[in-house]
Amino acid sequence: MTTEVMTYKSGKFKFSAKCDKDELNLLWVQTQILYQTVRDLPILPNLASQIQEELIKKSIFSTAAIEGNPLSEEDVSGIIDDNVSGKERAEKEISNLKQAYLYLRGMNPTGGKLNLSEKIVKDLHSSITNGIEYPDNVPGKYRSHRVQVGDKTHGGVYTPPKVYEDIVMLMPKFVEWMNSDEVMSLDPFYRASLAHYHLGLIHPFGDGNGRTARLLEALILQSAGIKYVPVMLSNFYYQKMDDYYITFVKTQRNNDADVTEFLRFSLVGAVESLEEIKSRITYHIRIMALRDYVHFQRNKKNLTRRQSDLIAMLVDNPNLTFTLKELNDKTPYTVLYRDVSPITARRDVKRLLDMQLIELEDNRYVLNLRALDG
């Protein structure tokens, strides 16, 4: 599944899906099992929306940070929440990425498979770089100058296709290859990763290529109906930034046009993203179940009002911990235990321990999130 194109000035360019599927199979199976698990977990629509918004903020921060944006995650969140465009380049990059993610949301391909076009790629790039002065970059327009990618500390330097004529030749070939029956039949995780990698190889724009490639990857996954992972992968690439660049260069230098290295890296990112979202959703399910269980036990008079209020306090603030002494002399617990004797407080703690609603960790009592595991 390799297509060779002879360029004008840059020699042969290869579009390749050649890989060792036996080597990748375990990771691929993990993505399928984990995604099925995540998809089947019950979650309220408002909570799903809240999680998605949090992930988008983190993704915008990460994909910008990979390219050197200096803003903190807190600053990025503020810009997104306040809908601030900002005059500084760093702020404008964030507001542009927000618009790019809105563009992604508006894409609803039929049949669950995105038919790629040059317009989609150009629109993504334009939304990312619009209104920002980058040297030799015009939003949505292919570059007409030579560039180099990477550095010696990240696996070496790669020189993408050198001239405008080569890019104008390769981009339609890229779209044609991505829309071919062979590539369209691949699992979305493979197809999205191949789009990310090959667009990075062509490097068609003066700036914003990495962000465009990562958003294209997200768009293909999103189009296949995959939730959460599309916006989580940028965070994985940011956390593994050195490995991200090194993997790209190692794959590019493979003489057989074998893309196993890059596909493996992306699949690891998908697995880690799915594990994270599974843990996050499971955590919220446990919290909701604990609330219902405590309410039930209170109605059955198996818990006193004070005991159930203490658990409710911990459920609302799961990071809270306490000692027996702190119940009587430290906020917020004194709201419940100000007029209660230490003996009664000790009895409450024993009751909650017996019901496995709390547990002792490092000499402090904490909420037992696994109280209902059986």
Secondary structure, 3 states (H helix, E strand, C coil): CEEEEECCCCCEEEEECCCCHHHHHHHHHHHHHHHHHHHHCCCCHHHHHHHHHHHHHHHHHHHHHHCCCCCCHHHHHHHHHHCCCCCCHHHHHHHHHHHHHHHHHCCCCHHHCCCCCHHHHHHHHHHHHCCCCCCCCCCCCCCCCCCCEEEHHHCEEECCCCCHHHHHHHHHHHHHHHCCHHHHCCCHHHHHHHHHHHHHHHCCCCCCHHHHHHHHHHHHHHHCCCCCHHHHHHHHHHHCHHHHHHHHHHHHCCCCCCCHHHHHHHHHHHHHHHHHHHHHHHHHHHHHHHHHHHHHHHHCCCCCHHHHHHHHHHHHCCCCCECHHHHHHCCCCHHHHCCCCHHHHHHHHHHHHHCCCEEEECCEEEECCCCCCC
